[in-house]
Amino acid sequence: MFSGHHHVAPTKLINGLSKLLVRLTKRPITTSECLNTDFRDLLRRTAQPVAVVTSLLHGHGPSSFHGATLSSFTSIAISPHPIVSFSLIRPSRLAHSLNPGTKFVVNLLASHQQNVAVTFSRADLYPTPFDGSIPFHTTPEGLPVLDGALGALSCVLVAPPIPLHDLDVLEGLTKEKSVLDVMASGITEKVEPPPTSSELFIARVLRVEKDEAEDTSSPLLYRNRTYTTVANDTKL
């Protein structure tokens, strides 16, 4: 787990991440398509934890429950506040529903939950995953927590989503402006988002949802476009 600096406030942390993104994405690149391919191929060879974000689209109760599978989840700080991040590809009903202050749950899947990952990654095939096919319980706030997961984190979004297709927004954040200020300034009007684009979400962990039963499950991982797990926790 990457903890970063131990005394960085969420706002400064977001600004620091934005500066890094600007610095990295503004390096001279003459073969962007080749770079994208090489980058994608390299990441496919690394193992990424699989998580499912669960939230409420509207109202309360099972009819408003929604979820989406992530392969971009990571922790970016532990102290003084546990901070996590993930990205979502738009258009997305979940991305549209996540605004500052929105609470949701990140479920870290266990190795036996490949079917859960597939279910929440294919809304076209599984439009109602909470209809009884996926066991779950709810938090005190009424948010769904998937049963059998390796663990779950109750979170709250600490900032508006950061559009990753527009470098002007990222550069504006390096000038100590908020995401809302930058986007309200109109500098993003000249950069139309592509049909599909990613947004970065940064959230504070409010609580670790603990399962009463002792669980020795291994994590579900995604590598080379397939689901896998660690082999007997072999130490090197």
Residue pairs with C-beta under 8 A, 6 or more apart in sequence:
1 75
1 78
2 74
2 75
2 76
3 75
3 77
3 78
3 79
4 13
4 76
4 77
4 78
5 13
5 77
6 77
6 78
6 79
6 80
7 79
7 80
8 16
8 77
9 80
9 81
10 81
10 83
10 158
10 159
10 202
10 204
11 159
11 178
13 76
13 77
13 83
13 202
14 158
14 159
14 162
14 173
14 179
14 202
15 173
15 174
15 176
17 76
17 85
17 202
18 162
18 170
18 173
18 174
19 173
19 174
21 164
21 170
22 167
22 170
22 171
22 174
25 167
25 170
26 167
29 35
44 223
44 224
44 225
45 223
45 224
46 223
47 221
47 222
47 223
47 228
48 71
48 72
48 221
48 222
48 223
49 71
49 73
49 108
49 109
49 219
49 220
49 221
49 222
50 69
50 70
50 71
50 108
50 109
50 117
50 219
50 220
50 221
50 222
50 227
51 69
51 70
51 73
51 86
51 106
51 107
51 108
51 109
52 67
52 68
52 69
52 70
52 106
52 107
52 109
52 116
52 117
52 120
52 146
52 149
53 67
53 68
53 70
53 86
53 94
53 104
53 105
53 106
53 107
54 65
54 66
54 67
54 104
54 105
54 107
54 136
54 143
54 144
54 145
54 146
55 65
55 66
55 67
55 94
55 97
55 98
55 102
55 103
55 104
55 105
55 143
56 64
56 65
56 66
56 97
56 142
56 143
57 64
57 65
57 66
57 93
57 94
57 97
58 64
58 97
60 142
61 142
62 130
62 131
62 144
65 130
65 144
66 93
66 94
66 97
67 94
67 107
67 120
67 129
67 130
67 144
67 146
68 88
68 92
68 94
68 120
68 121
68 123
69 117
69 118
69 120
69 121
70 86
70 88
70 106
71 222
72 86
72 87
73 84
73 85
73 86
73 106
73 108
74 84
74 85
74 86
75 82
75 83
75 84
76 83
76 84
76 85
76 202
77 83
81 204
81 205
82 204
82 205
83 158
83 202
83 203
83 204
83 205
84 106
84 153
84 155
84 202
84 203
84 205
85 200
85 201
85 202
85 203
86 106
86 200
86 201
87 164
87 198
87 199
87 200
87 201
88 94
88 95
88 98
88 161
88 198
88 199
88 201
89 95
89 196
89 197
89 198
90 96
90 193
90 196
90 197
90 198
90 199
91 196
93 123
95 161
95 199
95 201
98 104
98 157
98 161
98 201
99 157
99 160
100 157
100 158
100 159
100 160
101 156
101 157
102 156
102 157
103 141
103 143
103 154
103 155
103 156
103 157
103 206
104 143
104 154
104 155
104 156
104 157
104 203
105 139
105 143
105 144
105 145
105 152
105 153
105 154
105 155
105 209
106 152
106 153
106 155
106 203
107 145
107 146
107 149
107 151
107 152
108 149
108 150
108 151
108 152
108 153
108 219
109 116
109 117
109 146
109 149
109 150
109 219
109 220
110 148
110 149
110 150
110 215
110 217
110 218
110 219
110 220
111 217
111 218
111 219
111 220
111 229
112 148
112 217
112 220
113 146
113 148
113 149
113 220
114 220
114 227
116 134
116 146
117 220
117 222
117 227
118 126
119 126
119 129
119 133
119 134
120 126
120 129
126 133
130 136
130 144
134 146
135 146
135 147
135 148
136 144
136 145
136 146
136 147
137 144
137 145
137 147
138 144
138 145
139 145
139 154
139 207
139 209
141 154
143 154
145 152
145 209
146 152
147 211
148 217
149 211
150 215
150 217
150 219
150 220
151 208
151 209
151 210
151 211
152 208
152 209
153 205
153 207
153 208
153 209
154 205
154 206
154 207
154 208
154 209
155 203
155 204
155 205
155 206
156 203
156 204
156 206
157 201
157 202
157 203
158 202
158 203
158 204
159 178
159 179
159 202
160 178
160 179
160 180
160 183
161 179
161 199
161 200
161 201
162 169
162 170
162 173
162 179
162 199
162 200
162 201
162 202
163 169
163 183
163 188
163 193
163 197
163 199
164 170
164 197
164 198
164 199
164 200
165 191
165 193
165 194
165 197
165 198
166 188
166 191
166 193
167 191
168 182
168 187
168 188
168 190
168 191
169 179
169 182
169 183
169 187
169 188
172 181
172 182
172 185
172 187
173 179
173 182
177 185
182 188
218 229
218 230
218 233
219 229
219 230
220 227
220 229
221 227
221 228
221 229
221 230
222 228
